[in-house]
Amino acid sequence: MNNTSNFKDALKKAQGQALVGPNVIANALPFLGAGLILTALGTYGGLGVLQHNPQQFMITFWVALVAELGLYFVASRVADQGNNTTALPLLATYSLLSGYTLSGLVYLALSNQSVGIQGIEFAALGCGVTFIAARQFGSNLSEEDGMALSQTIRLGIGALVLVLVGQFLFAAFGVYTPQFLEIAISALGVLLFAGAAVVDFYLLPRSYRDEQYLSAALSMYLTYINLFVFILRLLIASNRD
């Protein structure tokens, strides 16, 4: 959920600017695809550990989560500076760790007979369809509409983060979210990150130069990973026994 800081930085750079990186998204797409493949590999590895040694998985999950968060801030700063040679292996490692920490959610989906592998495929397909639609809409937004939508999505994601933190704290004390509320939170997450996908195509060419393609790839990566997560959460919550 690091998109909140990404949006703040991108909005500051984009306000009142024309395109500074007209080719930055095209340059970023191969690295976005590579990052998603590495995430899938990390998830596959996490599932293997979870199935064969669940106690070890919980320990390694927390280690990977802390490392992932720290690596995000380091990698994003290096990428923003245009030091792509150094940023690339950092972002590759980040993608693997991200996949490892996602494996618990994917395991829950696979364990639910009503979701299963079909649900994972549906979530991935939903991300692909969103990308196609977002590219069409986001690239044609006017400056006024683009900035208004960007601000709305940023505030919405900020509020969602607060809700998720509260949800986590309640769960730590054994108070779990009712099904209807989990469905509502997940549906809101899907809506917000679908909107973030549209915003990316407006905001990123105004925020990053063409040579800052790794920063753009990271921003898009976070959007689609979070969209995948919330689609999967929605499917799981809707099919909870």
C-alpha positions in Angstrom: 0.0 0.0 0.0 2.8 2.4 -0.8 0.7 4.1 -3.5 -0.2 7.0 -1.2 3.3 8.4 -1.1 3.7 7.7 -4.8 0.6 9.8 -5.5 1.8 12.7 -3.3 5.1 12.9 -5.0 3.7 12.5 -8.5 1.0 15.1 -7.9 3.6 17.7 -6.7 5.7 17.1 -9.9 2.7 17.1 -12.3 0.8 20.2 -11.2 0.8 22.8 -13.9 3.2 20.8 -16.1 2.9 19.7 -19.7 4.3 16.3 -20.7 7.9 15.9 -19.5 8.2 12.2 -20.4 6.0 11.4 -23.4 7.6 8.0 -23.8 8.1 7.1 -20.2 5.1 4.7 -20.0 6.2 2.9 -23.2 9.7 2.6 -21.7 8.4 1.3 -18.4 6.1 -1.4 -19.7 8.8 -4.1 -20.3 10.0 -3.6 -16.7 6.4 -3.7 -15.4 5.9 -7.0 -17.1 9.2 -8.4 -15.8 8.3 -7.3 -12.3 5.0 -9.0 -12.4 6.6 -12.2 -13.6 9.1 -12.1 -10.7 6.2 -11.5 -8.4 4.5 -14.7 -9.7 7.8 -16.6 -9.1 8.0 -15.2 -5.5 4.4 -16.3 -4.9 5.1 -19.8 -6.2 8.0 -20.1 -3.9 6.0 -18.8 -0.9 3.2 -21.3 -1.7 5.8 -24.1 -1.6 7.1 -23.0 1.8 3.6 -22.6 3.1 2.5 -26.1 2.0 5.5 -27.9 3.4 6.5 -25.9 6.4 3.8 -23.4 7.5 5.6 -22.5 10.7 8.7 -21.5 8.8 6.5 -19.5 6.4 5.2 -17.2 9.1 8.7 -16.3 10.3 9.9 -15.7 6.7 6.7 -13.8 5.9 7.4 -11.1 8.5 11.1 -10.9 7.6 10.2 -10.6 3.9 7.5 -7.9 4.7 9.9 -5.7 6.6 12.6 -6.1 4.0 10.0 -5.4 1.2 8.9 -2.1 2.9 12.5 -1.0 3.5 13.6 -1.9 0.0 10.7 0.0 -1.5 11.8 3.3 -0.1 15.5 2.7 -1.1 14.6 1.5 -4.6 12.1 4.3 -5.3 14.6 7.0 -4.2 17.4 5.5 -6.4 15.0 5.2 -9.4 13.8 8.8 -9.0 17.4 9.9 -9.2 17.6 8.1 -12.6 20.2 5.6 -11.4 18.7 2.8 -13.3 21.7 0.4 -13.1 21.5 0.4 -9.3 17.7 0.6 -9.1 17.0 -2.4 -11.4 18.3 -5.2 -9.1 16.7 -3.5 -6.1 13.3 -3.4 -7.8 13.7 -7.0 -9.0 14.3 -8.1 -5.4 11.4 -6.0 -4.3 9.1 -7.8 -6.8 10.2 -11.2 -5.6 9.6 -10.3 -1.9 6.2 -8.8 -2.9 5.2 -12.1 -4.5 6.4 -14.0 -1.4 4.2 -11.9 0.9 1.2 -12.3 -1.5 1.4 -16.1 -1.3 -0.7 -16.2 1.9 -3.6 -14.5 0.2 -3.2 -16.7 -2.9 -3.2 -19.8 -0.7 -6.5 -18.7 0.9 -8.0 -18.3 -2.6 -6.7 -21.7 -3.7 -8.1 -23.3 -0.5 -11.6 -21.8 -1.2 -13.3 -24.2 -3.6 -15.6 -21.4 -4.9 -12.5 -19.3 -5.8 -9.6 -21.6 -6.6 -7.3 -21.1 -9.5 -10.2 -19.7 -11.6 -10.5 -16.8 -9.2 -6.8 -16.1 -9.5 -7.0 -16.2 -13.3 -10.1 -13.9 -13.1 -8.2 -11.4 -10.9 -5.3 -11.4 -13.3 -7.6 -11.0 -16.3 -9.4 -8.1 -14.5 -6.0 -6.3 -14.2 -5.3 -6.8 -17.9 -8.8 -5.5 -18.9 -8.3 -2.5 -16.5 -4.9 -1.7 -18.1 -6.5 -1.6 -21.6 -9.4 0.6 -20.5 -7.2 2.8 -18.3 -4.8 3.5 -21.2 -7.7 4.7 -23.4 -9.3 7.0 -20.7 -6.2 8.2 -18.9 -4.3 9.3 -22.0 -7.2 11.5 -23.0 -8.0 13.2 -19.8 -7.9 17.0 -19.8 -5.7 18.7 -17.3 -8.6 19.8 -15.1 -10.2 16.4 -15.1 -6.9 14.6 -14.6 -5.8 16.6 -11.6 -9.3 16.3 -10.0 -9.4 12.6 -10.5 -5.8 12.3 -9.2 -6.6 14.2 -6.0 -9.8 12.1 -5.5 -8.0 8.8 -5.9 -5.1 9.9 -3.6 -7.5 10.9 -0.8 -9.5 7.7 -1.3 -6.4 5.5 -1.1 -5.3 7.4 2.0 -8.6 6.7 3.7 -8.4 3.1 2.6 -5.0 2.7 4.2 -6.5 4.0 7.5 -9.3 1.5 7.3 -6.9 -1.4 6.6 -4.7 -0.4 9.6 -7.8 -0.4 11.8 -8.8 -3.7 10.4 -5.4 -5.1 11.2 -5.4 -3.8 14.7 -8.8 -5.2 15.5 -7.7 -8.6 14.0 -4.7 -8.6 16.3 -7.1 -8.5 19.3 -9.3 -11.2 17.8 -12.0 -8.9 16.4 -12.5 -9.9 12.7 -14.3 -7.9 10.0 -17.9 -9.1 9.2 -18.4 -10.5 5.8 -20.5 -7.6 4.5 -17.9 -5.1 5.6 -15.0 -7.1 4.1 -16.9 -7.1 0.8 -17.4 -3.4 1.0 -13.8 -2.7 1.8 -12.6 -5.0 -1.0 -15.0 -3.5 -3.5 -13.8 0.0 -2.6 -10.2 -1.1 -3.1 -11.0 -2.4 -6.5 -12.7 0.8 -7.5 -9.9 3.0 -6.2 -7.1 1.1 -7.8 -9.0 0.9 -11.1 -9.2 4.7 -10.8 -5.4 4.8 -10.0 -4.7 2.8 -13.2 -6.5 5.6 -15.2 -4.6 8.3 -13.3 -1.3 6.6 -14.0 -1.7 7.3 -17.7 -2.4 10.9 -17.1 0.1 11.6 -14.2 3.2 9.6 -15.0 4.1 11.4 -18.3 3.8 14.7 -16.4 5.8 13.5 -13.4 8.8 11.5 -14.8 11.2 12.1 -17.7 11.7 9.3 -20.3 14.8 8.1 -18.5 12.9 7.7 -15.2 11.1 4.7 -16.6 11.8 2.6 -13.5 10.0 5.0 -11.3 7.0 4.9 -13.6 7.2 1.1 -13.7 7.2 0.9 -9.9 4.1 3.2 -9.7 2.2 1.1 -12.2 3.4 -2.1 -10.6 1.9 -1.0 -7.2 -1.3 -0.1 -8.9 -1.8 -3.5 -10.5 -0.6 -5.5 -7.6 -3.0 -3.8 -5.3 -5.8 -4.1 -7.8 -5.1 -7.9 -8.1 -5.1 -8.1 -4.3 -8.4 -6.4 -3.8 -10.1 -8.3 -6.6 -8.9 -11.5 -4.9 -10.0 -10.3 -1.5 -13.5 -9.5 -2.9 -13.8 -13.0 -4.4 -12.8 -14.6 -1.2 -15.1 -12.5 0.9 -18.0 -13.0 -1.4 -17.5 -16.8 -1.2 -16.8 -17.1 2.5 -18.6 -20.0 4.2 
